Amino acid sequence: MEVIQPYIGQLTFGGLAGFAVGYAIKAVGRWVAIGLGLIFVVVQVLASMGYINVDWTRIQRDVEPLLQQEQLRGAWDALVRVLTTNLPFGGAFVAGLLLGLRRG
């Protein structure tokens, strides 16, 4: 127990900070999803009324490469690397981040 005692504060703060960031990321992601959904509905209504013409095939072709597994993994790794830089409690931060994403 005496060996762990100097690190308890860092681990606690790292875990709480990670949880807060994970919770915030999930909340922001939820609002982004709502916004994108509303934009989609507005675009569809305008297209059905004949005000605009949407080339969904081109949009799919342009967006598909962004959704590839390798790019998503790279973005996640970059995010974790940025959030844990110079943090001696990176392990607790990542654990808290994952918990915040799950619970948020």
C-alpha positions as CSV (number, residue, x, y, z in Angstrom):
1,M,0.0,0.0,0.0
2,E,2.9,2.4,0.7
3,V,4.2,1.8,-2.8
4,I,0.9,2.9,-4.4
5,Q,0.2,5.8,-2.0
6,P,2.3,8.5,-3.9
7,Y,0.3,7.7,-7.1
8,I,-3.2,7.6,-5.7
9,G,-3.8,11.3,-6.3
10,Q,-2.5,11.1,-9.9
11,L,-4.5,8.0,-10.6
12,T,-7.7,9.5,-9.1
13,F,-7.3,12.8,-11.0
14,G,-6.4,10.9,-14.2
15,G,-9.5,8.7,-13.9
16,L,-11.8,11.6,-13.2
17,A,-10.4,13.7,-16.0
18,G,-10.7,10.8,-18.4
19,F,-14.3,10.2,-17.4
20,A,-15.1,13.9,-17.9
21,V,-13.5,14.0,-21.3
22,G,-15.2,10.7,-22.4
23,Y,-18.6,12.0,-21.2
24,A,-18.1,15.3,-23.0
25,I,-17.0,13.6,-26.2
26,K,-20.1,11.4,-26.1
27,A,-22.4,14.4,-25.4
28,V,-20.9,16.4,-28.2
29,G,-21.1,13.4,-30.6
30,R,-24.8,13.1,-29.7
31,W,-25.4,16.8,-30.6
32,V,-23.4,16.4,-33.9
33,A,-25.5,13.4,-34.8
34,I,-28.7,15.4,-34.1
35,G,-27.5,18.3,-36.2
36,L,-26.5,16.0,-39.1
37,G,-29.9,14.3,-38.9
38,L,-31.7,17.6,-39.0
39,I,-29.6,18.8,-42.0
40,F,-30.4,15.6,-43.8
41,V,-34.1,16.1,-43.2
42,V,-34.0,19.7,-44.5
43,V,-32.0,18.6,-47.6
44,Q,-34.5,15.8,-48.3
45,V,-37.5,18.2,-47.9
46,L,-35.9,20.7,-50.2
47,A,-35.1,18.0,-52.8
48,S,-38.6,16.6,-52.6
49,M,-40.0,20.0,-53.2
50,G,-37.7,20.5,-56.3
51,Y,-35.6,23.4,-54.9
52,I,-32.4,21.4,-55.0
53,N,-31.0,18.3,-56.6
54,V,-28.6,16.1,-54.6
55,D,-26.1,13.7,-56.2
56,W,-26.1,11.1,-53.4
57,T,-23.9,8.8,-55.4
58,R,-21.1,11.4,-55.5
59,I,-21.6,12.2,-51.8
60,Q,-21.3,8.5,-50.9
61,R,-18.1,8.2,-53.1
62,D,-16.6,11.3,-51.4
63,V,-17.5,10.3,-47.8
64,E,-16.8,6.5,-48.0
65,P,-13.0,6.8,-47.7
66,L,-13.3,8.8,-44.5
67,L,-15.2,6.0,-42.9
68,Q,-12.6,3.3,-43.5
69,Q,-11.6,1.3,-40.4
70,E,-7.9,2.3,-40.7
71,Q,-8.7,6.0,-40.7
72,L,-11.0,5.8,-37.8
73,R,-8.5,3.8,-35.8
74,G,-5.8,6.4,-36.7
75,A,-8.1,9.2,-35.5
76,W,-8.8,7.4,-32.2
77,D,-5.2,6.7,-31.6
78,A,-4.3,10.3,-32.3
79,L,-7.0,11.6,-29.9
80,V,-5.8,9.3,-27.1
81,R,-2.1,10.3,-27.8
82,V,-3.0,14.0,-27.6
83,L,-5.1,13.6,-24.5
84,T,-2.5,11.6,-22.6
85,T,0.7,13.6,-23.6
86,N,2.8,14.6,-20.6
87,L,0.4,12.9,-18.2
88,P,1.9,10.5,-15.7
89,F,-1.5,9.1,-15.1
90,G,-2.3,8.2,-18.8
91,G,-3.4,4.7,-18.0
92,A,-6.0,6.0,-15.5
93,F,-7.0,8.7,-17.9
94,V,-7.7,6.2,-20.7
95,A,-9.6,3.9,-18.4
96,G,-11.7,6.9,-17.3
97,L,-12.2,8.0,-20.9
98,L,-13.5,4.6,-21.9
99,L,-15.8,4.6,-18.9
100,G,-17.1,8.1,-19.7
101,L,-17.8,7.1,-23.3
102,R,-19.7,4.1,-22.1
103,R,-21.7,5.7,-19.3
104,G,-22.2,9.2,-20.9
